[in-house]
C-alpha cells in the first residue's frame, strides 16, 4: 500500500484556519489564561469580594486570579516588591514580584476636577498612600502604597464627590481623554464635554463592555492643538467643520508598545449627537471581532490593520449602526508644536487659564492641597489634568493672574518652564512597576536639572520621554528623544529612539543600531546630541526633521 503525497499536501493546505478567538466567528472557548479568568467571572464582580472579604481578611485572603487579574477592573495593581533589580523582572514569577501594597488609579475623564474632588484625592493620598499622587499622561492620578483594607473607604469617599476607579485598568474602556480647556478655549471648534460624559455614563461599568480582548483607550476633543494625541488612541473623535456644520472625524486603531501603529481615519463625519452610538459600535466591533488568542495581538490596532479602513467602516455601518455615515473632512493641522497648555492664555469669557508643569508628573497630597488652595485663593473652582502630566487652573480673573503665577512659581510649579521641564515625561518605573527594568521618575527629574544647567538658553520644542520597559506608557516612539529602559553593561540604562513626532508629519523615532546609554551617562548624551542639533539645524527646522538627515555619528 502506498500513500499519495498529493493527498498529504492537499490536507495540509486545506485545513481549517486557526481561530483568533473572535466571538463573532464562533470562537468562544478561552484561548489563554487571561481569557479563561474573564470567562470564569466578570472583572466587575471583584468589587464586592474586596468589600466583603479581602478588605476584612487582608492581603493573604485574595484569590490569585483576582489579585493579578480582576482587581485591575477597579484600578488596582500590586506594586513591585522593593529591592528587586531590573534584571530579574522577566525571570521571577508574579508572586515573587508582588508587594503587599497596591497602586490605585483614579480615573479623571476629560481631566476635569473640582476643588472638592482634588482635595479628596489629596486627603486620600496623605491618609492611605504615604502622600503619593502622580499625574499620568492619560489625565489620571495614581496613588501608591495602598493597602487592601483601605480600599472600601477610598471608594466611598471618591464616589461621594463623583470620582471612581471603575475600569481604570483591565481589559475595559479606560479613562476617556479630553481637552482640559474644553468649553473655554478661544479657538476651540467644539466642546466635547457632553460626549465624554455620555460615553462614560453609557459604557463605563456596563458588563456588556467589561470583557474586551485588551485595554481600550479613548480620546474626544475639539482642541485646536490636538492635545489628546488622537493619532495613538484605540478610538478618537477629532472635531472638524464640514461646510459650516461642526462634528467629529473618527480615528481607530492607534497604539504604541512593542508594535506601534498610528490610528487610521475611517473617513466619516459624526454629528455630536451620534458620537456615543458610534463609540458603542467601535467598541462592539472590538469586543466581538477582536483577537483573543494571543495577548500581544489583542489590541484593536491589529484588527484594523488586517481588515483595512473600508471593511471596518462597512462592518461599523451595517452591523452596528444600521445606517451609513457621510464622508467627512480631515482635521486641520494642530496649532503649534506644543500640545500641553502650559502658560497663561485668555479664555473665551475674558478670564485666563494658567497651565503649570510639575516635574515628570510627580506630586503628593500636600501639593495637591496647595494647588486647590491657590486656585480658590485666586478665584477658580476648577482645575484640570493634561495628557502631558501637567495641570491647568481655569477661570482666573485678569487682575488675579500675576499673583497666582508668582505663587505657583515660588512653589516649583512652573508656569514658565524650560523646554526640558515642560516637555519631559516619565512613566512609573521600577520604583513601583512590576514590568519595569529601570528607574524613570528620578532619572527624568535629574535629566531636567542637568539640562537646565548645561543648556540654559535652549528654547526649541523638544519632547523627552522616559519609559521603564518596552510597553511605552510614556509614548517613547513618538518623542523627539524616546528612552526605553534596559540594562546597559549591567547597569540601568536606555535604548534611544530619536525623531518621533505627532501632528503634521507623524513618524516613529529612528533607532540607530546599538545606540544606548547608561542612566548615569544620559545627561552627557542628550547634551551632546542637542548641541549637534543647534549647530546644524536650518532656520525653522524641528529636531525630528534634523534627525532624519543627520549622520549617525552626530546622533551617537
C-alpha positions, 0 to 999 in steps of 0.5 A: 500500500502506498500513500499519495503525497498529493493527498498529504499536501492537499490536507495540509493546505486545506485545513481549517484556519486557526481561530483568533478567538473572535466571538463573532466567528464562533470562537468562544472557548478561552484561548489563554489564561487571561481569557479563561479568568474573564470567562470564569467571572466578570472583572466587575464582580471583584468589587464586592469580594474586596468589600466583603472579604479581602478588605476584612481578611487582608492581603493573604485572603485574595484569590490569585486570579483576582489579585493579578487579574480582576482587581485591575477592573477597579484600578488596582495593581500590586506594586513591585516588591522593593529591592528587586533589580531590573534584571530579574523582572522577566525571570521571577514569577508574579508572586515573587514580584508582588508587594503587599501594597497596591497602586490605585488609579483614579480615573479623571475623564476629560481631566476635569476636577473640582476643588472638592474632588482634588482635595479628596484625592489629596486627603486620600493620598496623605491618609492611605498612600504615604502622600503619593499622587502622580499625574499620568499622561492619560489625565489620571492620578495614581496613588501608591502604597495602598493597602487592601483594607483601605480600599472600601473607604477610598471608594466611598469617599471618591464616589461621594464627590463623583470620582471612581476607579471603575475600569481604570485598568483591565481589559475595559474602556479606560479613562476617556481623554479630553481637552482640559480647556474644553468649553473655554478655549478661544479657538476651540471648534467644539466642546466635547464635554457632553460626549465624554460624559455620555460615553462614560455614563453609557459604557463605563461599568456596563458588563456588556463592555467589561470583557474586551480582548485588551485595554481600550483607550479613548480620546474626544476633543475639539482642541485646536492643538490636538492635545489628546494625541488622537493619532495613538488612541484605540478610538478618537473623535477629532472635531472638524467643520464640514461646510459650516456644520461642526462634528467629529472625524473618527480615528481607530486603531492607534497604539504604541508598545512593542508594535506601534501603529498610528490610528487610521481615519475611517473617513466619516463625519459624526454629528455630536449627537451620534458620537456615543452610538458610534463609540458603542459600535467601535467598541462592539466591533472590538469586543466581538471581532477582536483577537483573543488568542494571543495577548500581544495581538489583542489590541484593536490596532491589529484588527484594523490593520488586517481588515483595512479602513473600508471593511471596518467602516462597512462592518461599523455601518451595517452591523452596528449602526444600521445606517451609513455615515457621510464622508467627512473632512480631515482635521486641520493641522494642530496649532503649534508644536506644543500640545500641553497648555502650559502658560497663561492664555485668555479664555473665551469669557475674558478670564485666563487659564494658567497651565503649570508643569510639575516635574515628570508628573510627580506630586503628593497630597500636600501639593495637591492641597496647595494647588486647590488652595491657590486656585480658590485663593485666586478665584477658580473652582476648577482645575484640570489634568493634561495628557502631558502630566501637567495641570491647568487652573481655569477661570482666573480673573485678569487682575488675579493672574500675576499673583497666582503665577508668582505663587505657583512659581515660588512653589516649583510649579512652573508656569514658565518652564524650560523646554526640558521641564515642560516637555519631559515625561516619565512613566512609573518605573521600577520604583513601583512597576512590576514590568519595569527594568529601570528607574524613570521618575528620578532619572527624568527629574535629574535629566531636567536639572542637568539640562537646565544647567548645561543648556540654559538658553535652549528654547526649541520644542523638544519632547523627552520621554522616559519609559521603564520597559518596552510597553511605552506608557510614556509614548517613547516612539513618538518623542523627539528623544524616546528612552526605553529602559534596559540594562546597559553593561549591567547597569540601568540604562536606555535604548534611544529612539530619536525623531518621533513626532505627532501632528503634521508629519507623524513618524516613529523615532529612528533607532540607530543600531546599538545606540544606548546609554547608561542612566548615569551617562544620559545627561552627557548624551542628550547634551551632546546630541542637542548641541549637534542639533543647534549647530546644524539645524536650518532656520525653522527646522524641528529636531525630528526633521534634523534627525532624519538627515543627520549622520549617525555619528552626530546622533551617537 
